[in-house]
Amino acid sequence: MVSLLNTTPALSLALKALVFVLVVGLAQDASAANTYRYINDEGHTVLGSTVPPQFVKNGYEIINERGVVIEVVARAKTEAELAAQAAERERQLAEEQLLKKQQEADSLLMRLYRSPDEIARKRDERLLLINGQLTALIASLEKTESELAVSKKLVDDYASQSKEAPAQTVETVRIQQVEVERLAAQRKRLEDDRAAAVADAERDMKRLVELLGLPEDTAAQ
């Protein structure tokens, strides 16, 4: 027997070439043994040694010589399917972000409060402050509205006499009107803050009850 270690370079090269030819031949035989099953334009199932390019988009199966499906190539998705897939990914991402925010909010809530009563006390402190601001603001608004009414009456009196009101009186009406609008807007913001204080506390108490596993009626304050 001739040792491969003692082969000449020329013989070694010949052996390598022979091995390459055998491997390529085996691969070609295996490929040739495979059958492709695809759908044509008429919707019929076709078996063949290849898949025509125009039918690749329909997807196909590769079957070996024993009739076993060894690979399935999915059909190309339509534009509508791709759009629906993208929308689903966006929906899932939005849900994940919402869940993350809820978890962060829950963690903060648990750090800030040990019981719903603490939330109720915080709410009452906030309402006390807002109501005090509202009382002072409403008094100022009513006073300014009263002064504006007097100033407008002066202008109307001049008009009823077919006279032009003094520029200073007209300017006073303008300034008072602006102030009334400013105070009214500030009152609206405070009233919104008061409603938000109540709603936020109710939401937080309900959530804390859930996180602590307390009876549902515990949140009613």
C-alpha positions in Angstrom: 0.0 0.0 0.0 1.3 3.4 -0.9 1.3 5.9 2.0 -0.3 9.3 1.3 2.5 10.9 3.2 4.9 9.7 0.6 3.0 10.8 -2.5 4.6 13.2 -4.9 3.2 16.8 -5.2 1.8 15.9 -8.6 0.0 12.8 -7.2 -1.3 14.8 -4.2 -2.7 17.4 -6.5 -4.4 14.8 -8.6 -6.0 13.3 -5.5 -7.4 16.7 -4.4 -8.9 17.2 -7.8 -10.5 13.8 -7.7 -12.0 14.5 -4.3 -13.4 17.9 -5.6 -15.0 16.2 -8.6 -16.6 13.6 -6.4 -18.0 16.2 -4.0 -19.4 18.4 -6.8 -20.9 15.3 -8.5 -22.6 14.2 -5.3 -24.0 17.7 -4.7 -25.3 17.8 -8.2 -26.9 14.4 -7.8 -28.5 15.4 -4.6 -29.8 18.6 -6.1 -31.0 16.8 -9.2 -32.9 14.4 -6.9 -34.9 17.2 -5.3 -38.3 18.1 -6.6 -40.0 21.5 -6.4 -43.7 21.9 -5.7 -45.2 25.3 -6.5 -48.4 27.0 -7.6 -48.7 28.4 -11.1 -50.8 31.4 -12.2 -53.9 29.2 -12.6 -53.7 28.1 -9.0 -52.6 24.6 -9.9 -50.0 22.7 -8.0 -47.0 21.8 -10.2 -44.0 19.5 -9.5 -40.8 20.1 -11.3 -37.0 20.1 -11.1 -36.9 23.9 -10.9 -39.3 26.8 -10.1 -39.8 29.2 -12.9 -38.8 32.7 -11.8 -42.3 34.1 -12.2 -43.7 31.6 -9.7 -41.1 32.1 -7.0 -43.3 34.8 -5.4 -46.0 32.2 -4.8 -43.7 30.2 -2.5 -42.7 26.6 -3.0 -41.6 23.4 -1.3 -38.4 21.4 -1.8 -39.0 17.6 -1.7 -36.2 15.0 -1.6 -36.0 11.7 -3.5 -38.0 10.0 -0.7 -40.9 12.4 -1.1 -40.2 14.2 2.2 -40.5 18.0 2.3 -37.1 19.3 3.4 -37.7 23.0 3.0 -40.6 25.4 2.6 -40.1 28.8 1.1 -42.9 31.1 2.0 -44.7 33.2 -0.6 -43.9 36.9 -0.9 -46.2 39.0 1.3 -48.6 41.5 -0.4 -48.4 45.3 0.3 -51.5 45.0 2.5 -50.0 42.2 4.5 -46.7 44.1 4.9 -48.6 47.1 6.1 -50.7 45.0 8.5 -47.5 43.4 9.8 -45.9 46.9 10.4 -49.1 48.1 12.1 -49.0 45.1 14.4 -45.4 45.8 15.3 -46.2 49.4 16.1 -49.2 48.2 18.3 -47.0 45.8 20.2 -44.3 48.5 20.7 -47.0 50.9 22.0 -48.2 48.2 24.4 -44.7 47.6 25.6 -44.1 51.3 26.2 -47.4 51.7 28.0 -46.5 48.7 30.2 -43.1 50.2 31.0 -44.6 53.5 32.0 -47.2 51.8 34.2 -44.4 49.8 35.9 -42.5 53.0 36.5 -45.6 54.8 37.8 -46.3 51.8 40.1 -42.8 51.8 41.5 -42.9 55.6 42.2 -46.4 55.2 43.9 -45.1 52.4 46.2 -42.1 54.6 47.1 -44.2 57.7 47.9 -47.1 56.2 49.8 -47.6 53.3 52.2 -51.4 53.5 52.4 -54.4 55.1 50.5 -54.8 57.4 53.6 -51.5 59.1 52.9 -52.7 59.9 49.3 -56.0 61.3 50.7 -54.1 63.5 53.1 -51.9 64.8 50.3 -55.0 65.5 48.2 -56.6 67.4 51.0 -53.5 69.5 51.5 -53.5 70.3 47.8 -57.2 71.2 47.7 -56.8 73.4 50.7 -54.1 75.4 49.0 -56.1 75.6 45.7 -59.3 76.6 47.4 -57.5 79.4 49.2 -56.1 80.7 46.0 -59.5 80.5 44.3 -61.2 82.4 47.1 -58.8 85.3 46.8 -58.9 85.2 43.0 -62.7 85.2 42.8 -62.8 88.2 45.1 -60.3 90.1 42.9 -62.2 89.1 39.8 -65.6 90.2 41.1 -64.0 93.5 42.2 -62.5 94.1 38.8 -65.7 93.2 37.0 -67.6 95.7 39.2 -65.1 98.4 38.4 -65.3 97.5 34.7 -69.1 97.8 34.8 -68.8 101.3 36.2 -66.2 102.4 33.6 -68.3 101.0 30.8 -71.4 102.9 32.1 -69.4 106.1 31.9 -68.5 105.4 28.3 -72.2 104.6 27.5 -73.3 107.8 29.2 -71.1 109.8 26.9 -72.4 107.9 23.9 -76.0 108.5 24.9 -75.2 112.2 24.9 -73.6 111.9 21.5 -70.3 112.7 23.1 -66.9 111.1 22.9 -65.7 109.6 26.1 -62.3 110.8 27.4 -59.4 108.8 26.2 -58.4 108.0 29.8 -61.8 106.5 30.5 -61.6 104.4 27.3 -58.1 103.2 28.2 -59.3 102.3 31.7 -62.1 100.2 30.2 -59.5 98.4 28.0 -57.1 97.7 30.9 -59.9 96.5 33.2 -61.3 94.2 30.4 -57.8 92.7 29.9 -57.5 92.2 33.7 -60.9 90.5 33.9 -59.9 88.1 31.1 -56.6 87.3 32.8 -58.3 86.6 36.2 -61.0 84.5 34.5 -58.4 82.4 32.8 -56.5 82.0 36.0 -59.7 80.9 37.8 -60.3 78.3 35.1 -56.8 76.9 35.6 -57.2 76.7 39.3 -60.6 75.0 38.9 -59.0 72.5 36.5 -56.2 71.9 39.0 -58.7 71.2 41.7 -60.5 68.7 39.6 -57.2 67.1 38.6 -56.2 66.8 42.3 -59.4 64.9 43.0 -59.1 62.6 39.9 -55.4 62.0 40.4 -55.9 61.0 44.1 -58.8 58.7 43.2 -56.7 57.0 40.5 -53.6 56.6 42.7 -55.6 55.3 45.7 -57.3 52.7 43.6 -54.0 51.6 42.0 -52.3 51.4 45.4 -55.1 49.3 46.8 -54.5 46.9 43.9 -50.7 46.8 44.4 -51.0 46.2 48.1 -53.8 43.7 47.7 -56.2 45.6 50.0 -60.0 45.4 49.9 -61.5 47.5 47.1 -63.5 49.7 49.5 -60.2 50.8 51.2 -59.7 53.4 48.4 -63.0 55.1 49.1 -62.1 58.3 51.0 
